[in-house]
Amino acid sequence: SVWVPLADAFWRRPENGAALPFATVWPPALKSTPYNPTTSDLKVLGGLEPGALATELQRCGVEAVAFDGLEELFWPIYDASPEAKVVSLNWRTWPQYKHSHEEWDVDLSFALWLLTMVGSPVHLLPWSVLLLPLLELLSDNDVHRWLSTGGPPLTSGGAGVARRFFWYNTSFRRWMTHIKGGLERRFANEAEYIDYFAEARRRVPAERFFEWDMKRHSMEDLCQFLDISGHPACAKVGPLPKGYNLLYVEREEPLVTLALLPLFLVLHWANYRIVGRMLGLCCCCCRRSRDREGTRAKVE
């Protein structure tokens, strides 16, 4: 993880409010939520010490970055790695992009709401303190290995139960709050959309710039651009098949998600019993206190 430690370190500084142990949606960081966007991460980006981003990228050994939802980080990261090659996904026209985004936003909101309702019990009580170490033990430290190496990418498949459980626990803090914290760029009109990709075309040398067209290019073209040979994917000819748009991680590996469903249901039940019992005790204590006060008033 590159950005999360940088953001937390920024907000821990005394001059930035000393948010301990890490930044939250409360002051001073005022991290975003899906329905309350902020500029928290733009403040971090503007306040980074020179070379901090490059140092963190080098420390983590980052080989590739997808900037979907993190567009504001593109130029800072590119400037920190000027020899990098750039694949530009500008194959859609503005009307196509706008129509797709408007439909997808509605569908995504419902899908994420449904997924959140299923996986929410781990956030009501600190179950992860118990369950994550256990899953790590059973998976031979899969989560630690994934965070330490930065791969494989979340969307590439191969995740086990431990890694998927960790992702459901931390995706809001490690992903969503940063997207809505100012790192996502939403294009208001066609001119902004065209200018965004045109700037990359101007600034990135032609030999390191590839404008990918989903309807025309193949994995063979991509491998040739990236100087990759011998990989099985490079032998695939023709455009890539259309994949899932929503919950693609869950739908491409449904067994991993289904394996967690019984655990989430048990935690829902446990939360109901524990919280219900605690509220019952509180109500009982309040009732007894009122009864004692009433009895004392009668005696007096």
Secondary structure as UniProt FT lines:
FT   HELIX           3..12
FT   HELIX           14..16
FT   TURN            27..29
FT   TURN            34..35
FT   HELIX           40..47
FT   TURN            50..51
FT   HELIX           52..60
FT   TURN            68..69
FT   HELIX           71..73
FT   HELIX           74..80
FT   TURN            82..83
FT   STRAND          86..88
FT   HELIX           94..119
FT   HELIX           121..124
FT   HELIX           128..138
FT   TURN            139..140
FT   HELIX           142..149
FT   HELIX           154..156
FT   HELIX           161..171
FT   HELIX           172..176
FT   HELIX           177..178
FT   HELIX           179..183
FT   HELIX           190..203
FT   HELIX           206..208
FT   STRAND          209..211
FT   TURN            214..216
FT   HELIX           219..225
FT   TURN            226..227
FT   HELIX           232..235
FT   HELIX           248..252
FT   HELIX           254..299
//
